[in-house]
Amino acid sequence: MELAPKPTAKKVNWSWTSALIGAASATAAAALISAKPKDPTFHLISIKLTSFKINLSNINADLTLTVHVTNPNITPIHYSSTTMSIFYDGSFLGEAHVKAGSQPPRSCRVLELPARLDGVELAHHAGKFFADVAKREMALDAKVEISGTAKMLWWEHRFKVHVECHVTVDPVFLDVIDQENESQLELFLAS
């Protein structure tokens, strides 16, 4: 019976330079992964009726939409004012105003958005609206594009966030029953 030859241990040259380059590469990779832009999140917390106005030519309902916004990115953002369009049964029903502002990195904010709904447009959908009131569920859709800048070190990058929301509310008490929110971030690297 023959014995297999024992493998000889190979001597490895270890150097501090190689170790430092490896550690720097790992750190750079981790920084790149955490710096990758992430989509912000939006969550409608509540709807409050602030006034109901009836004139000869129109009927308006003024509301305040309370929205929870999360910036998951490592950079602060600054955004310009914009308008959110609100739809009912595929028709434009009203709008909410988003004021210009900013948000720190990795933070949450609660925004109160003034909104106005057109009662005359709602009257065009009276049959569906009264059916929704009877079942205490009303589906609304909203769309908004928010533009701004994100500053990383010395460079400011423009961005645009497209948000689409589908919200089910109780039309009697204006409670939020369910919602689906999608946001897509588009970052413009060239200034």
TANORPE-V232131 format. One record per backbone hydrogen bond with DSSP energy under -0.5 kcal/mol. CO is the residue of the C=O (numbers start at 1). NH is the residue of the N-H. If there is no record, write none. Layout:
<<CO & NH> <CO & NH>>
//
This chain:
<<12 & 14> <15 & 19> <16 & 20> <17 & 21> <18 & 22> <19 & 23> <20 & 24> <21 & 25> <22 & 26> <23 & 27> <24 & 28> <25 & 29> <26 & 30> <27 & 31> <28 & 32> <29 & 33> <30 & 34> <31 & 35> <32 & 36> <33 & 36> <41 & 70> <43 & 45> <43 & 68> <46 & 66> <48 & 64> <51 & 62> <53 & 55> <53 & 60> <58 & 55> <59 & 119> <59 & 120> <60 & 53> <60 & 62> <61 & 117> <62 & 50> <62 & 51> <63 & 115> <64 & 48> <64 & 66> <65 & 67> <65 & 113> <66 & 45> <66 & 46> <67 & 69> <67 & 111> <68 & 43> <69 & 109> <70 & 41> <70 & 72> <71 & 107> <73 & 106> <76 & 151> <77 & 103> <78 & 149> <79 & 101> <82 & 98> <84 & 96> <85 & 143> <86 & 93> <86 & 94> <87 & 141> <88 & 91> <91 & 88> <93 & 118> <94 & 86> <95 & 116> <96 & 84> <97 & 99> <98 & 82> <101 & 79> <103 & 77> <104 & 107> <107 & 71> <109 & 69> <109 & 111> <111 & 67> <111 & 113> <112 & 114> <113 & 65> <114 & 97> <115 & 63> <116 & 95> <117 & 61> <117 & 119> <118 & 122> <119 & 123> <120 & 124> <122 & 125> <123 & 126> <125 & 129> <126 & 130> <127 & 131> <128 & 132> <129 & 133> <130 & 134> <131 & 135> <132 & 136> <132 & 137> <138 & 169> <139 & 89> <140 & 167> <141 & 87> <142 & 165> <143 & 85> <144 & 163> <145 & 147> <146 & 161> <147 & 80> <148 & 159> <149 & 78> <150 & 152> <150 & 157> <152 & 155> <155 & 152> <157 & 150> <158 & 188> <159 & 148> <160 & 186> <161 & 146> <161 & 163> <162 & 184> <163 & 144> <164 & 182> <165 & 142> <166 & 180> <167 & 140> <167 & 169> <168 & 177> <168 & 178> <169 & 138> <169 & 171> <170 & 174> <174 & 47> <175 & 170> <175 & 177> <178 & 168> <180 & 166> <182 & 164> <184 & 162> <186 & 160> <187 & 189> <188 & 158>>
//
